[in-house]
């Protein structure tokens, strides 16, 4: 995710901002066995990929909050609750 975030930082030149990166990478990052197993096509497949891309875009726009080095509120650096 941090690598994709670095790529998004160059969106002025590449037009690959968080949303476009999410559209491209979501099907690989959040692979859906439901789509593969049931042979979804058309609208159902589009809706599933849309949900995946929204989730990946959210993750990309919140990388520091989700994966930052700082401990979570209410926990110390070792991850122990106060």
TORZA-962670 format. One record per atom (N, C-alpha, C, CB): residue in one letter; x, z, y. Coordinates in steps of 0.2 Angstrom, whole numbers, plus 5000, padded with zeros to 4 digits. Each point is the difference from the previous one (the first is absolute). Glycine has a CB too. Layout:
// residues N
AXZY ...
//
This chain:
// residues 82
X500450004994 X499650005006 X500450005006 X499150064994 X501549985006 X500450005006 X500349935001 X500350124998 X499949844997 X500249935001 X499549965003 X500750014990 X498749995008 X499549965003 X499950025007 X499449994989 X500650085012 X500050025007 X500549975005 X499550114996 X501149895001 X500649965004 X499849935001 X500850084995 X498949895000 X499849935001 X499549995005 X500249984988 X499350075012 X499550005006 X500350005007 X499250054991 X501449995009 X500350015007 X500249935003 X500450124996 X499749834999 X500249935003 X499449965001 X501150014994 X498350015006 X499449965000 X500049965006 X499450094994 X500949925012 X500049965005 X500349934999 X500150105007 X500449904988 X500349944998 X499749974994 X501150045005 X498750004991 X499749984993 X499349994999 X501050054996 X498649995009 X499350004999 X499850044994 X499949895006 X500550154991 X499950044994 X499950075002 X500649924992 X498850095011 X499950075002 X499750044994 X499849965013 X500050104988 X499850044995 X499449974996 X500450105006 X499149874998 X499449974996 X500249944996 X499350045010 X501249924993 X500249944996 X500450024994 X500049935010 X500450124991 X500450024994 X499650034995 X500950025007 X498650024995 X499550034995 X499649954996 X499950105008 X499949854995 X499649944997 X500549974995 X499349985010 X501350014991 X500549974996 X500250044994 X500449935009 X499750144992 X500350044995 X499550044997 X501050015007 X498450004995 X499550054997 X499849984993 X499650015011 X500349934987 X499949984993 X500550024995 X499349915004 X501450094999 X500550024995 X500150085000 X500549895002 X499450145004 X500150075001 X499550044997 X500649985010 X498850004990 X499450034998 X499649964994 X499950065011 X500549924985 X499749954995 X499450034996 X501149964998 X498450005002 X499350024997 X499949974993 X499550015012 X500550044983 X499849984993 X499349975000 X500950094995 X498749945009 X499349985000 X499949925001 X499750125004 X500749865001 X500049935002 X500349964994 X500150025012 X500450004985 X500449964995 X499550004994 X501150035005 X498750034993 X499650014994 X499349965000 X500650114998 X499149905007 X499349975001 X500049925002 X499650125002 X501049865000 X500049935003 X499649995006 X500249964989 X499850095016 X499750005006 X500249935003 X499950135002 X499649845001 X500149945004 X499650005006 X500449944990 X499750025015 X499649995006 X499950075004 X499449914994 X500050105008 X499950065004 X500350074998 X499049935004 X500950084989 X500250074998 X500750005000 X499050004992 X501449955006 X500750015001 X500250005007 X500149934990 X499650045015 X500250005007 X499950075002 X499749885002 X499750154997 X499950075002 X500550054997 X498849975001 X501450024993 X500550054997 X500649995004 X499449994988 X500949955013 X500649995003 X499950035007 X500349904993 X499250095010 X499950025007 X500150085001 X499249905002 X500550134993 X500150085000 X500750014999 X498850024995 X501549955000 X500750014999 X500449995006 X499949974988 X500049985016 X500449985006 X499950065005 X499949884998 X499450145003 X499950065005 X500450064998 X498849955002 X501250074992 X500450054997 X500750005002 X499250024991 X501149925007 X500749995002 X500250005007 X500149934990 X499450045014 X500150005007 X500050075003 X499549895001 X500150154996 X499950075002 X500750044999 X498750004998 X501549984996 X500750044998 X500549975004 X499650014988 X500549935014 X500549975004 X500050035007 X499949904994 X499550115009 X499950035006 X500150085001 X499249905002 X500850134992 X500150075000 X500650024995 X498850015002 X501749954998 X500650014995 X500350075002 X500249884999 X499950135007 X500450075002 X499650064998 X500649945009 X498750054992 X499650064998 X499950014993 X499449985010 X500649964986 X500050014993 X500650014996 X499149925001 X501550055001 X500650004997 X500650035004 X499649904993 X500250135012 X500550035005 X500450064996 X499449965010 X501250054993 X500450054997 X499850075002 X500949925000 X498750095005 X499750075002 X499650034995 X500149965012 X499950104987 X499550034995 X499350005003 X500950084996 X498749924999 X499350005002 X499850065004 X499749934990 X499850075014 X499850065004 X499850064995 X499649935010 X500650134991 X499850054995 X500550014994 X498849985004 X501749984996 X500550004995 X500750005003 X499249944992 X501350095004 X500750005002 X500349944998 X500050135000 X500749865001 X500449944999 X500049994992 X500750025010 X499250044986 X500049994993 X499449984997 X500950095000 X498549915004 X499449984998 X499650064998 X500449894996 X499850175005 X499750064998 X499550025005 X501050044994 X498449985004 X499450025005 X500250075003 X499249944993 X500650075013 X500250065004 X499550054997 X500449945010 
//
